[in-house]
Amino acid sequence: MSIEPINPVAIQLGPFSIRWYGIIIGVGIALALILAVREADKRGLPKDTFTDLLVWAIPISIICARIYYVIFEWDFYSQNPGQIIKIWEGGIAIHGALIGAVVTAIIFSRKKGISFWKLADVAAPSLILGQAIGRWGNFINQEAHGEAVSRAFLENLHLPQFIIDQMYINGEYYHPTFLYESVWNIIGFIILLALRKSSLRRGELFLSYMIWYSIGRFFIEGMRTDSLMLDSVRMAQVISLVLILLAIAIWFYRRYTGLAKQKYKDSD
């Protein structure tokens, strides 16, 4: 049985190639930015807030995502240091990117005199939407999949034929865990949009994002075959648990101490 995978290169211009992965990530960032800019305007933030933020957040997040990945694959990169900068060959971690983005947003908000929590709340639906779209880059690259399964298993999920075919890798079919996470994130995106209309306090929309995403990531990570490991522990699962507990603790702390007096819908 011979099934041709989707060519990861979308456009070849001489020695230069434009990959579907980069295009998909770019589309995710663009849609996320449009959504954030529109919501920022409604919440009284300057229209250029998120475009200015992304100038710093995108490169810093990419660097942090790469550093995070290299740290947990150090056995390989310590022997091949020249490979560290070859980010175009793959090897970035979303948790590293999120850490970089949050730290950048904290510094940025202080410089601009904007509430970090207000900024984070506006960005939360955009973040999870971008992640949902970005997982399709993993689909094109035939990565971030789970254990081997039968073709019948995938057909019973009523998946489109192109997804089933792309999950045929080196003679076997695999769990489309990229799809599970993408769907989980889309559901989270819808929930966050609904929560915008509720009476959540400032910061709680972003904390809801942290909890929702981390719950899904914890369980889906357990199905993957390419997890970054620390001994026998899947680091993404550890980070997910830490983020869930941290978000809950911050939620109650801010409520208990009165730091969360303002509501998400407050314009000031």
C-alpha positions as CSV (number, residue, x, y, z in Angstrom):
1,M,0.0,0.0,0.0
2,S,1.5,3.3,-1.1
3,I,0.0,6.6,0.2
4,E,1.8,9.8,-0.7
5,P,2.0,12.2,2.2
6,I,1.3,15.9,1.7
7,N,4.4,17.7,0.5
8,P,5.5,19.9,3.5
9,V,6.9,22.5,1.0
10,A,4.2,24.8,-0.3
11,I,6.4,26.9,-2.6
12,Q,9.9,26.2,-3.9
13,L,11.9,29.3,-5.2
14,G,15.3,28.0,-6.3
15,P,17.2,27.1,-3.1
16,F,14.5,28.7,-0.9
17,S,11.4,26.9,0.2
18,I,8.3,28.1,1.9
19,R,6.8,25.4,4.1
20,W,3.1,24.8,4.9
21,Y,4.1,24.8,8.6
22,G,5.2,28.4,8.4
23,I,2.2,29.4,6.4
24,I,-0.2,27.8,8.8
25,I,1.5,29.4,11.8
26,G,1.4,32.7,10.0
27,V,-2.3,32.4,9.3
28,G,-2.9,31.5,13.0
29,I,-1.0,34.6,14.2
30,A,-2.8,36.9,11.7
31,L,-6.3,35.7,12.7
32,A,-5.4,35.9,16.4
33,L,-4.1,39.4,15.9
34,I,-7.3,40.6,14.1
35,L,-9.4,39.2,16.9
36,A,-7.3,40.7,19.7
37,V,-7.1,44.2,18.0
38,R,-10.9,44.3,17.7
39,E,-11.5,43.3,21.3
40,A,-8.8,45.7,22.5
41,D,-10.6,48.5,20.8
42,K,-13.8,47.6,22.6
43,R,-12.0,47.4,26.0
44,G,-10.4,50.8,25.6
45,L,-6.9,49.7,24.7
46,P,-5.0,51.6,22.0
47,K,-5.5,49.9,18.6
48,D,-1.7,49.4,18.1
49,T,-1.3,47.7,21.5
50,F,-1.1,44.2,20.1
51,T,0.8,45.0,16.9
52,D,3.4,46.6,19.1
53,L,3.4,43.7,21.5
54,L,3.8,41.1,18.7
55,V,6.9,42.9,17.4
56,W,8.6,41.7,20.6
57,A,6.6,38.7,21.5
58,I,6.9,36.7,18.3
59,P,10.8,36.5,18.1
60,I,11.1,36.2,21.8
61,S,8.6,33.3,21.9
62,I,10.3,31.5,19.1
63,I,13.7,31.8,20.8
64,C,12.2,30.6,24.1
65,A,10.4,27.7,22.4
66,R,13.7,26.6,20.8
67,I,15.6,27.0,24.1
68,Y,13.0,24.9,25.9
69,Y,13.2,22.2,23.3
70,V,17.0,22.1,23.2
71,I,17.3,21.9,27.0
72,F,15.2,18.7,27.0
73,E,17.0,17.2,24.0
74,W,20.5,18.2,25.2
75,D,21.9,14.8,24.8
76,F,21.6,15.3,21.1
77,Y,22.4,19.0,20.8
78,S,25.4,18.8,23.1
79,Q,27.0,16.5,20.5
80,N,25.6,18.5,17.6
81,P,25.8,22.2,18.6
82,G,25.6,23.3,15.0
83,Q,22.0,22.0,14.9
84,I,20.8,24.3,17.7
85,I,20.2,27.2,15.4
86,K,18.5,25.1,12.7
87,I,15.0,25.9,13.9
88,W,13.7,25.5,10.3
89,E,14.3,21.7,10.7
90,G,11.8,21.5,13.5
91,G,12.1,21.4,17.3
92,I,10.1,24.0,19.2
93,A,7.9,23.6,22.3
94,I,4.7,25.5,22.9
95,H,5.3,25.8,26.6
96,G,8.5,27.5,26.0
97,A,6.8,29.9,23.6
98,L,4.0,30.6,26.2
99,I,6.6,31.4,28.9
100,G,8.4,33.8,26.5
101,A,5.1,35.4,25.5
102,V,3.9,35.9,29.1
103,V,7.2,37.4,30.3
104,T,7.2,39.7,27.3
105,A,3.6,40.8,27.9
106,I,4.4,41.5,31.6
107,I,7.3,43.7,30.7
108,F,5.5,45.3,27.8
109,S,2.4,46.2,29.9
110,R,4.5,47.8,32.6
111,K,6.4,49.9,30.0
112,K,3.0,51.0,28.5
113,G,1.2,51.5,31.8
114,I,-1.4,48.9,30.9
115,S,-2.8,46.3,33.3
116,F,-1.2,42.9,32.4
117,W,-4.4,41.1,33.4
118,K,-6.5,43.2,31.1
119,L,-4.0,42.6,28.3
120,A,-3.9,38.9,29.0
121,D,-7.7,38.6,29.1
122,V,-8.1,40.2,25.7
123,A,-5.4,38.0,24.3
124,A,-6.7,34.7,25.8
125,P,-9.2,33.7,23.0
126,S,-6.6,34.7,20.4
127,L,-3.9,32.5,22.0
128,I,-6.0,29.4,22.0
129,L,-7.3,30.1,18.5
130,G,-3.7,30.4,17.2
131,Q,-2.8,27.2,19.0
132,A,-5.8,25.4,17.4
133,I,-4.7,26.5,13.9
134,G,-1.0,25.9,14.5
135,R,-1.5,22.2,15.3
136,W,-2.4,21.7,11.6
137,G,1.3,22.5,10.9
138,N,2.1,19.4,12.9
139,F,-0.4,17.5,10.7
140,I,1.4,18.6,7.5
141,N,4.8,17.5,9.0
142,Q,3.3,14.2,10.2
143,E,4.5,14.9,13.8
144,A,2.9,15.3,17.2
145,H,1.0,12.0,16.7
146,G,0.1,9.2,19.1
147,E,0.7,5.5,19.1
148,A,0.0,3.2,16.1
149,V,-3.7,2.3,15.4
150,S,-5.6,0.5,12.7
151,R,-7.1,2.2,9.7
152,A,-10.5,0.9,10.8
153,F,-10.0,2.9,14.1
154,L,-9.5,6.1,12.2
155,E,-12.4,5.4,9.8
156,N,-14.6,4.8,12.9
157,L,-13.8,8.4,14.0
158,H,-15.4,9.5,10.7
159,L,-12.4,11.5,9.7
160,P,-11.9,13.0,6.2
161,Q,-9.9,10.8,3.9
162,F,-7.0,13.3,3.7
163,I,-6.5,13.1,7.5
164,I,-6.5,9.3,7.5
165,D,-4.0,9.2,4.6
166,Q,-1.7,11.7,6.3
167,M,-1.7,9.6,9.4
168,Y,-0.1,6.8,7.4
169,I,3.5,7.1,8.3
170,N,6.3,4.6,7.5
171,G,3.8,1.8,7.0
172,E,1.5,2.4,10.0
173,Y,-1.4,4.5,11.0
174,Y,-1.2,6.7,14.1
175,H,-3.5,8.5,16.5
176,P,-4.1,12.0,15.2
177,T,-3.3,13.7,18.5
178,F,-2.7,17.0,16.7
179,L,-6.4,16.9,15.8
180,Y,-7.5,16.0,19.3
181,E,-5.7,19.1,20.6
182,S,-6.9,21.3,17.8
183,V,-10.5,20.4,18.5
184,W,-10.0,20.8,22.2
185,N,-8.6,24.3,21.6
186,I,-11.5,25.3,19.3
187,I,-14.0,24.2,22.0
188,G,-11.9,26.3,24.5
189,F,-12.0,29.3,22.1
190,I,-15.8,29.1,21.9
191,I,-16.0,28.8,25.7
192,L,-13.8,31.8,26.2
193,L,-15.8,33.9,23.8
194,A,-18.9,33.0,25.8
195,L,-17.2,33.9,29.1
196,R,-16.5,37.3,27.8
197,K,-20.2,38.1,28.2
198,S,-20.2,36.9,31.9
199,S,-19.2,38.7,35.0
200,L,-15.7,37.3,35.3
201,R,-13.2,39.5,37.2
202,R,-10.1,40.9,35.5
203,G,-7.6,38.2,34.9
204,E,-10.0,35.3,35.2
205,L,-10.5,34.9,31.4
206,F,-6.8,34.3,31.0
207,L,-6.7,32.0,34.0
208,S,-9.6,30.1,32.4
209,Y,-7.6,29.7,29.3
210,M,-4.6,28.3,31.3
211,I,-6.8,25.8,33.0
212,W,-8.7,24.6,29.9
213,Y,-5.7,24.3,27.7
214,S,-3.6,22.6,30.3
215,I,-6.3,20.0,31.1
216,G,-6.5,19.0,27.5
217,R,-2.8,19.1,27.0
218,F,-2.2,16.8,30.0
219,F,-4.4,14.0,28.7
220,I,-3.5,14.3,25.0
221,E,0.3,14.5,25.9
222,G,-0.1,11.1,27.5
223,M,-1.0,9.7,24.1
224,R,1.9,11.2,22.1
225,T,5.1,9.4,21.1
226,D,7.4,12.4,20.9
227,S,7.1,14.0,24.3
228,L,10.0,15.9,25.8
229,M,11.1,13.8,28.8
230,L,12.9,14.3,32.1
231,D,13.9,10.7,33.0
232,S,10.6,8.9,32.7
233,V,8.4,12.0,33.2
234,R,6.6,13.8,30.3
235,M,7.5,17.4,30.9
236,A,4.4,18.8,29.2
237,Q,2.3,16.9,31.6
238,V,4.2,18.3,34.6
239,I,4.0,21.8,33.3
240,S,0.3,21.4,32.6
241,L,-0.4,20.3,36.2
242,V,1.7,23.2,37.5
243,L,-0.2,25.7,35.3
244,I,-3.6,24.3,36.4
245,L,-2.7,24.5,40.1
246,L,-1.1,27.9,39.7
247,A,-4.1,29.3,37.8
248,I,-6.5,28.1,40.5
249,A,-4.3,29.5,43.3
250,I,-4.0,32.9,41.6
251,W,-7.7,33.0,40.9
252,F,-8.6,32.5,44.6
253,Y,-5.8,34.7,45.8
254,R,-6.8,37.6,43.7
255,R,-10.5,37.2,44.8
256,Y,-9.5,36.8,48.5
257,T,-7.2,39.8,48.6
258,G,-9.5,42.1,46.6
259,L,-7.0,42.4,43.7
260,A,-9.8,41.2,41.3
261,K,-12.3,43.9,42.0
262,Q,-12.6,45.1,38.4
263,K,-14.6,43.0,35.9
264,Y,-13.4,42.0,32.4
265,K,-16.1,44.2,30.8
266,D,-14.9,47.3,32.7
267,S,-13.4,49.8,30.3
268,D,-11.0,51.4,32.8
